[in-house]
Amino acid sequence: MVRSIGSRGAVVLAALVVAACLVAVLGGAADASSDEERLAEARRALEAIGGQISEAEAAVEEADEELEDADELLAEVEAIVNDVATAVDAQQDVVARTQQRLAQVEDERDLLLDAFNQRATRVFKMGPTQAWDMLLTGGDAADAMARTSYLRIILEGDQVDLEVLEAAGIAVAAEQERADEERARLERLLEEQEAILAEAQELRESRALAAANARDRVALLEEEQDDLEAEQEQIEALIAQRQAEERARQAAAREAAAAEAAQQRSSGGGSSGGGSSGGGSSSGGQASAPSSASSAGYSWPLCAPVTSEYGPRWGRMHRGIDLGGPTGTAIGAAKAGRVISAGWQGGYGRLLLIDHGDGVVTAYAHLSSFAVGSGQSVQRGQTVGRIGMSGNTTGPHLHLEFRVNGRAVNPRQYLSGSPC
């Protein structure tokens, strides 16, 4: 009968331990799941904003290059406009001088023509009739004929001069026509270049505005990034607080279980104590594994090449180490611990979180499948999942993170040597 009571006491003790742990685990898991979802959301937002910042910075660089091209084009067009305007002014001077020369030639021609007409009239009046009249009246006909011949010679010279002036006038008029045509051509060219200049100025203004807008976008995105990083830090602090609370709950559950066990032993007698001792021995064996693992430290989760280290990458912070490998490759736990989350987390894809105590949590991302579930205890090296390419990734690999009180640290602080 005493032995029967001892067996029942051991069963009750085991049930109490399991119940207390389940309450702590389930309560902590629910809170942890919510916190991890918030953290994953913040990480997704940060990853997205990092990509947007990179794109915006590239847009700024492109806008600056386009603005520089627009400045060069504007300078070239301005130089052309200035040259054409100078040519128009010079051609205007040519037209003015040509008009002046033409006016002079026309004035000279008019004067010569008047003189010619006057002399021609005199010659007409002093023709042969006048010479006979002078002879009949006793005048000097020879003198009259001589004067008439002289006037005819002058008229012939005037005729030659008139022809020369007429030819000169025609030449100057043709020159003026060409000068006018050239001026008109240059003025049309100036109008065209001024239109191009207006377009170049408009292009320059639009590209300057685009460059300014691109810089403003970068500034806004960086401000948003700062806010998201602050939010992530708050969430990480909350996770650390949740872990501390969960450890406190588990400690309280163990104390309650120990107190109940002591009460069972005191009420059940010696045989009860023996039965309880057997149950306690089994529980202690399970607890010894993490201690042993802790003394040995952390180990790499698989033998694979490191494809990306912890640190700045692509304009943002890479918070873990990437290990490349084929899809389906087994992944081991870096150390004994308890799974606090196993599910889909946005950009991380299938994400597994293992709490190793002392505020240290390891994260295994982009898995193709899970081998363990939330709340399950695991041993170092135990397969917990398999490599995949879920979430935001360009190829199959394991993204491994170490979190201390919620904050990411370099995994090499806990891992020695190389994976293989």
C-alpha positions in Angstrom: 0.0 0.0 0.0 2.9 2.4 0.8 4.5 1.5 -2.6 1.2 2.3 -4.3 1.1 5.7 -2.7 4.7 6.3 -3.8 3.9 5.5 -7.4 0.9 7.8 -7.3 3.0 10.5 -5.8 5.6 10.2 -8.6 2.8 10.4 -11.2 1.3 13.5 -9.5 4.8 15.1 -9.3 5.4 14.4 -13.0 2.0 15.8 -13.9 2.6 18.9 -11.9 6.0 19.5 -13.5 4.6 19.0 -17.0 1.6 21.2 -16.2 3.7 24.0 -14.8 6.1 23.9 -17.7 3.3 23.8 -20.2 1.7 26.9 -18.7 5.0 28.8 -18.8 5.8 27.6 -22.3 2.4 28.2 -23.8 2.0 31.6 -22.2 5.6 32.6 -23.1 5.2 31.1 -26.6 2.1 33.2 -27.3 3.7 36.4 -26.2 6.9 35.4 -28.0 5.0 34.7 -31.2 3.3 38.1 -31.1 6.6 39.8 -30.3 8.5 37.9 -33.0 5.8 38.8 -35.5 6.2 42.4 -34.7 10.0 42.1 -34.9 9.7 40.3 -38.2 7.4 43.0 -39.5 9.9 45.7 -38.4 12.7 43.7 -40.1 10.7 43.4 -43.3 10.0 47.1 -43.2 13.7 47.9 -42.6 14.8 45.5 -45.4 12.3 47.2 -47.7 13.3 50.7 -46.7 17.0 49.7 -47.1 16.2 48.7 -50.7 14.2 51.8 -51.3 17.1 53.9 -50.0 19.5 52.2 -52.3 17.1 52.8 -55.2 16.6 56.4 -54.2 20.4 57.0 -53.9 20.8 55.5 -57.3 18.1 57.8 -58.6 20.0 60.7 -57.0 23.2 59.7 -58.8 21.3 59.3 -62.1 19.5 62.6 -61.6 22.8 64.3 -60.9 24.3 62.9 -64.1 21.3 64.0 -66.1 21.5 67.4 -64.5 25.2 67.6 -65.4 24.3 66.6 -69.0 21.6 69.3 -69.1 24.1 71.9 -67.8 26.5 71.0 -70.5 23.8 71.1 -73.2 22.6 74.5 -71.9 26.1 75.9 -72.0 26.6 74.7 -75.5 23.3 76.1 -76.7 24.0 79.4 -75.0 27.3 79.6 -76.7 25.7 78.9 -80.1 23.0 81.5 -79.5 25.7 84.1 -78.5 27.7 83.3 -81.7 24.6 83.5 -83.9 23.5 86.7 -82.2 27.0 88.2 -82.8 26.8 87.0 -86.5 23.4 88.7 -86.9 24.7 92.0 -85.5 27.8 91.8 -87.8 25.5 91.0 -90.8 23.3 93.9 -89.9 26.4 96.1 -90.1 27.2 94.7 -93.5 23.6 95.4 -94.6 23.9 99.0 -93.3 27.2 99.6 -95.1 25.9 98.1 -98.3 22.8 100.3 -98.1 25.0 103.3 -97.6 27.2 102.4 -100.6 24.1 101.8 -102.8 22.7 105.2 -101.7 26.0 106.9 -102.6 26.1 105.2 -106.0 22.5 106.3 -106.7 23.3 109.9 -105.6 26.3 110.0 -107.9 24.3 108.5 -110.7 21.5 111.1 -110.2 24.0 114.0 -110.2 25.8 112.7 -113.3 22.5 112.1 -115.0 21.3 115.7 -114.3 24.6 117.1 -115.7 24.3 114.8 -118.7 20.7 115.9 -119.4 21.7 119.6 -119.1 24.7 119.2 -121.5 22.6 117.1 -123.9 20.1 119.9 -124.0 22.8 122.5 -124.7 24.2 120.3 -127.5 20.7 119.9 -129.0 20.2 123.6 -128.9 23.7 124.2 -130.5 23.2 121.8 -133.4 24.0 122.5 -137.2 21.1 125.0 -137.5 22.7 127.3 -135.0 26.1 127.1 -136.8 24.5 128.2 -140.2 22.8 131.0 -138.4 26.1 132.2 -137.0 27.6 132.0 -140.5 24.8 134.0 -142.2 24.9 136.7 -139.5 28.6 137.0 -139.7 29.4 135.0 -136.6 32.2 132.5 -136.1 30.7 129.2 -137.3 33.9 127.3 -136.7 33.9 128.3 -133.0 30.3 127.2 -132.7 31.1 123.8 -134.3 34.1 123.4 -132.0 32.0 124.0 -128.9 29.4 121.6 -130.1 32.0 118.9 -130.7 33.4 119.6 -127.2 30.0 119.1 -125.6 29.5 115.9 -127.6 32.8 114.5 -126.2 31.8 115.4 -122.7 28.4 113.8 -123.2 30.1 110.6 -124.4 32.2 110.6 -121.3 29.1 111.2 -119.2 27.5 108.3 -120.9 30.4 106.0 -120.0 30.3 107.2 -116.4 26.6 106.6 -116.3 27.0 103.1 -117.5 29.8 102.5 -114.9 27.6 103.9 -112.2 24.6 101.9 -113.4 26.7 98.7 -113.3 28.1 99.6 -109.9 24.5 100.2 -108.7 23.4 96.9 -110.0 26.3 95.2 -108.3 25.8 97.0 -105.0 22.0 96.2 -105.1 22.8 92.5 -105.7 25.2 92.6 -102.8 22.6 94.2 -100.6 20.1 91.5 -101.6 22.6 88.8 -100.6 23.3 90.7 -97.4 19.6 90.9 -96.6 19.1 87.2 -97.3 22.1 86.3 -95.1 20.7 88.5 -92.4 17.3 86.8 -92.7 18.9 83.4 -92.6 20.9 84.3 -89.5 17.8 85.7 -87.8 15.9 82.5 -88.5 18.8 80.5 -87.1 18.9 82.7 -84.1 15.1 82.1 -83.5 15.7 78.4 -83.8 18.6 78.4 -81.4 16.7 80.6 -78.9 13.8 78.1 -79.1 16.4 75.3 -78.4 17.8 77.4 -75.6 14.4 77.7 -74.0 13.9 73.9 -74.2 17.4 73.4 -72.7 16.6 75.8 -69.9 13.3 74.0 -69.2 15.1 70.6 -69.3 17.7 71.9 -66.9 15.1 73.2 -64.5 13.1 69.9 -64.6 16.3 67.9 -64.0 17.3 70.1 -61.2 13.9 69.7 -59.6 14.2 65.9 -60.1 17.6 65.8 -58.4 16.2 67.9 -55.5 13.2 65.6 -55.2 15.4 62.5 -55.3 17.5 64.0 -52.5 14.4 64.8 -50.5 13.2 61.2 -50.9 16.5 59.8 -49.6 16.3 62.1 -46.6 12.7 61.0 -45.9 13.6 57.3 -46.3 16.6 57.7 -44.0 14.4 59.4 -41.5 11.9 56.5 -41.8 14.8 54.1 -41.5 15.9 55.7 -38.2 12.3 55.4 -36.9 12.1 51.7 -37.9 15.5 51.0 -36.3 14.3 52.6 -33.1 11.1 50.5 -33.3 13.2 47.3 -33.9 15.3 48.1 -30.8 12.2 48.6 -28.8 10.8 45.2 -30.0 14.1 43.5 -29.3 14.1 45.0 -25.8 10.6 43.7 -25.4 11.6 40.2 -26.5 14.4 40.2 -24.0 11.9 41.2 -21.3 9.6 38.4 -22.4 12.5 35.9 -22.2 13.4 37.1 -18.7 9.7 36.8 -17.7 9.5 33.4 -19.2 12.6 32.3 -17.3 11.1 33.6 -14.1 7.9 31.7 -14.7 9.8 28.5 -15.4 11.8 29.0 -12.2 8.6 29.6 -10.3 7.1 26.5 -11.8 10.1 24.4 -10.9 10.0 25.8 -7.3 6.3 25.0 -7.1 6.9 21.5 -8.4 9.8 21.0 -6.0 7.6 22.2 -3.1 4.8 19.8 -4.2 7.3 17.0 -4.5 8.6 17.7 -1.0 5.0 17.7 0.3 4.3 14.4 -1.4 7.5 12.9 0.1 6.6 14.0 3.6 3.1 12.7 3.3 4.0 9.5 1.5 6.9 8.2 3.6 10.1 6.4 2.7 8.8 4.3 -0.2 7.2 7.4 -1.7 10.5 9.2 -1.5 12.1 6.3 -3.4 9.5 6.6 -6.1 9.9 10.3 -6.3 13.6 10.0 -6.4 13.3 7.9 -9.5 11.2 10.6 -11.2 13.6 13.3 -10.2 16.5 11.4 -11.5 14.9 11.2 -14.9 14.2 15.0 -14.9 17.7 15.7 -13.9 19.1 13.7 -16.8 17.2 15.9 -19.2 18.5 19.0 -17.6 22.2 17.8 -17.7 22.3 18.0 -21.5 22.1 21.8 -21.8 24.8 22.1 -19.1 27.1 19.8 -20.9 26.4 21.6 -24.2 27.1 24.9 -22.6 30.4 23.8 -21.3 31.4 22.7 -24.8 30.1 26.0 -26.3 28.3 26.5 -29.6 28.9 24.6 -32.8 28.3 25.4 -36.4 24.8 24.2 -37.5 26.2 22.5 -40.7 29.3 22.0 -42.7 29.0 24.5 -45.5 30.9 27.5 -47.0 30.3 31.0 -45.5 28.9 33.1 -48.4 28.3 36.3 -46.5 29.6 37.6 -43.2 28.0 39.6 -40.5 28.2 43.4 -41.1 27.4 46.2 -43.6 26.2 44.9 -46.9 24.6 46.6 -49.9 24.0 49.8 -48.0 22.4 48.1 -44.9 23.4 46.0 -42.0 23.6 42.2 -42.5 22.8 40.9 -39.1 23.9 37.3 -39.5 26.1 34.8 -41.4 25.0 33.1 -44.6 26.0 29.4 -45.2 25.4 28.1 -48.7 24.2 24.7 -49.4 21.8 22.6 -51.5 18.1 22.7 -50.7 17.2 20.0 -48.1 20.6 20.0 -46.4 20.1 19.2 -42.7 20.6 22.0 -40.1 21.6 21.2 -36.5 21.0 23.2 -33.4 24.0 25.3 -32.5 23.5 24.4 -28.9 20.9 22.8 -26.6 17.9 24.9 -26.0 14.1 25.3 -26.4 12.3 26.3 -29.6 10.4 29.5 -29.0 9.1 30.1 -32.5 8.8 28.1 -35.7 6.9 29.7 -38.5 6.8 32.1 -41.5 8.3 35.5 -40.8 8.1 37.6 -44.0 11.5 38.3 -45.6 13.1 35.6 -43.3 10.7 33.0 -44.8 10.5 29.9 -42.6 12.3 31.1 -39.4 13.2 29.0 -36.4 14.2 30.6 -33.0 15.9 28.6 -30.3 16.4 30.0 -26.8 19.6 28.8 -25.2 19.3 30.6 -21.9 21.3 33.6 -20.6 19.4 35.8 -23.1 21.0 34.1 -26.2 18.7 33.1 -29.0 19.8 31.6 -32.3 17.8 32.2 -35.5 17.7 30.0 -38.6 16.1 31.6 -41.6 15.0 30.7 -45.2 14.3 27.1 -44.2 12.6 24.7 -46.6 11.1 22.8 -43.7 11.1 22.4 -39.9 12.1 19.3 -38.0 11.0 20.6 -34.6 8.1 22.7 -33.3 7.6 25.6 -30.9 8.0 24.7 -27.3 10.2 21.6 -28.1 13.6 21.1 -26.4 16.5 20.3 -28.7 20.1 19.1 -28.2 23.2 20.5 -29.8 23.6 19.1 -33.3 20.0 17.8 -33.5 18.4 18.4 -36.8 16.0 21.2 -36.5 15.3 22.1 -40.1 16.6 22.0 -43.7 18.1 24.6 -46.0 15.8 26.3 -48.4 15.1 29.6 -50.1 11.9 30.8 -48.5 11.4 34.5 -48.0 13.5 37.1 -49.7 16.5 35.3 -51.0 18.2 34.7 -54.4 19.3 31.1 -53.7 19.3 28.3 -51.1 21.2 29.0 -48.0 21.0 29.3 -44.2 20.9 32.7 -42.7 22.1 32.3 -39.1 21.7 35.0 -36.4 22.7 35.2 -32.8 20.6 37.5 -30.6 21.6 38.5 -27.1 18.7 40.0 -25.2 17.1 40.7 -28.5 20.0 42.5 -30.2 21.9 40.9 -33.1 25.6 40.2 -32.5 28.3 38.7 -34.7 27.8 34.9 -34.6 31.6 34.5 -34.6 31.6 35.7 -31.0 30.0 32.3 -30.2 31.3 30.1 -33.0 35.0 29.2 -33.4 37.0 28.2 -36.4 35.2 27.4 -39.7 32.0 25.4 -40.4 34.0 22.5 -41.7 
